[in-house]
Amino acid sequence: MIEERSYFWMGYVILAIVIFIPIILVMQKTSQGNSFNEQLISNDLALLGDMAMGVNGDVEIIYNMNNNLDDFYSIGFSEDCEINVAYKDTSILSSSRSTCGDNLNLEKTPLDFFEYSSIIIEKKGNKFLVSEKI
């Protein structure tokens, strides 16, 4: 009976660690206010993507991120028009996500998840390109 209790207590400790560490990380992220900025940037990019896809002619939009060494956001743009934005060393799994309307008649070029200073969203003919400004 005594041996079984020690196994239960080890299980309780492991369960507490598995539950409380992610909760503490989420509380820290929420207290810094970066979630709001992540969602704001992803919504901006989704709106710009919708606008670029809906224009009849060719269009080029440059979105400046104002990233610096201390404070930066990572951005990814997938082929199915899903935008991921994450603050600093945050994983893509906990990033803010937005989607823009998908135009199936356009060829899309995705953008890898990375820190960019400026993003170019352009539509030329039947191609929709998302790239970084060089």
N, C-alpha and C positions, 0 to 999 in steps of 0.2 A: 504494500500500500504506500509506503514512504517513497519508493522508487518511482511510482506512477505520478505522484505529486510533483516531483522535480521535473518530469517531462512536461507536465501541464504548465508549470511556471516558466520553463524555457519557451514553450509555445506562446504564452501570454506576452513575454518580453519581445519575442520576434514579431508578433502581431502588432504590438504597440509601436515598434520601430517602423514597420511597414506602413502603418497608418499615419503616425504623427510627423514623420519627416516630410512626406509630400504636402501635408497640411501646412506645415511651417513654411515651406518653399512658396506655396501659393499665397499665403498671408504676406510674405515679404514682397513678392511681385506686386500684389495688390496695393500694398502700402506705398510703394514707390510711384504709383500712378502711370506706369508704362503701358499698362493694358489699354488705357484710353487712347494713348498715342498710337499704339499698334493698330487698334481698330479704326482710328481716324485715317491713317495712311492707307490701310487696305481698302477702306471704302472709297477714298479719293482715287486710288488706282483702278478700282472696279468701275467707277463712274467715268473715268477717262477712257477706259477700254470700251465701255458701252458707247460712248460718244464717237470714238474713232471708228468702231465697226459700223455705226449707223450713218456716217457721212457718205454722201454719194461720190465724192471725188477722192483725191489723195490727201492725206493729212499727216503731219508729224508733230508730236507733242513731246516736250522735254519737261520732265518732272525732277526738280532738284530736291535732294534729300537733306542737304546740310549736315551730313555725317562728319564727325570729327573723331579724333583718337579716343576721347573719353566717353563719348555718347554716340552710339551708332545703332542702326537697325539693319537687319538682314532681310532681304526680299527675294521671293521666288514667284515665278509666273508659269503655271503649267499649261499644257496644250489644251486642256478643257476649260481654260479661262478661270482657273482658281488662283487667287493671289494669297500668298502667305507672308506675313510680316512678323518678325520676332526681334525683341530687344536684346542687344549685346550677345552674350554667350548662351542664350536660351535656345532650346531645341526647336526644330521645326514642328514637332508634335504638340508643343504648347503655344504655337504661334496663333495670331489672329488670322482668320480666314474670311475672305469674301469672294464671291463669284460674280463675274459679269455675264451678260447675255451672250450665249454662244451662237455665232453665225457659222453654220455648217458649210457655206459656200466659200469660205476663206481658208487658205493654207495658213497655219499658225506656227510661229517659231517660239518655243518656250524660253524662259530665262532661268538659269540655275539659281538655287538658294545661296545668296552671298551678300556681302556688304557692298553697296553701290553708292556713289556720290550723286549720280544723275541717271535717270532712266529715260530711254526714248521709246515712245509708243507710236508706231506709224502704220499706216495702211497705204499700200501702193498696189493699185489694181485689185487682184484677188488674193494678195498676201497681207497678212497681219503680223508685224514684227515687233517684238519687245527686246530691246538690247540696252547695253550700257553706253553712256557717252564717254568717248575716249578723249 
